[in-house]
Amino acid sequence: MKTVTLSIPGISCNHCVMTVKRETGFVEGAEFVTGDVEGKSATFQVRDDDALAALKKTLAEAGYPPA
């Protein structure tokens, strides 16, 4: 597993962070670690590049596309 931090401009409050956590909870090979409202980012543990791609797709579909 590797740690990745994604810039997510749509994160503006703690509710956004919780939505990101909930929506990405079903992505196989990816695990939410933490969200940063001020930094507009979220950190995840991902198994491989396929999991990272699935994570980014899920975020975009949830309305929080990574920059």
C-alpha positions in Angstrom: 0.0 0.0 0.0 1.2 3.5 -0.7 0.0 6.8 0.7 -1.4 9.4 -1.7 -2.8 12.8 -1.0 -5.2 14.2 -3.6 -6.1 17.9 -4.0 -9.9 18.1 -4.0 -11.0 21.7 -4.6 -14.6 20.9 -3.8 -13.8 20.2 -0.1 -15.1 23.2 1.8 -16.3 21.8 5.1 -16.2 18.8 7.4 -19.4 17.5 5.8 -17.6 17.4 2.5 -14.8 15.3 4.1 -17.4 12.9 5.6 -19.0 12.6 2.1 -15.6 11.8 0.5 -15.0 9.2 3.2 -18.4 7.6 2.8 -18.3 7.6 -1.0 -14.8 6.2 -1.3 -15.4 3.5 1.3 -16.5 1.0 -1.3 -13.4 1.4 -3.6 -11.5 -1.9 -3.5 -7.9 -1.5 -2.7 -8.3 2.1 -1.3 -8.7 3.3 2.2 -9.5 6.8 3.4 -7.0 8.1 6.0 -7.8 11.7 6.6 -9.3 14.9 5.1 -8.0 18.5 5.3 -10.6 21.2 4.9 -8.1 24.1 4.9 -5.8 22.3 2.5 -8.8 21.1 0.3 -7.3 17.6 0.2 -7.7 14.0 1.3 -5.2 11.3 2.0 -5.7 7.6 1.1 -3.8 4.3 1.3 -4.0 2.7 -2.1 -3.0 -0.8 -3.2 -2.0 0.0 -6.8 -2.6 2.2 -9.8 -5.9 0.5 -10.6 -7.2 1.3 -7.1 -6.0 4.9 -7.5 -7.8 5.2 -10.8 -11.0 3.8 -9.3 -10.7 6.1 -6.4 -10.4 9.2 -8.7 -13.3 8.0 -10.8 -15.5 7.5 -7.6 -14.6 11.0 -6.3 -15.5 12.6 -9.7 -18.8 10.7 -9.7 -19.5 11.9 -6.2 -19.0 15.6 -7.2 -15.5 15.9 -5.7 -13.1 15.5 -8.7 -9.5 15.7 -7.8 -7.4 18.5 -9.3 
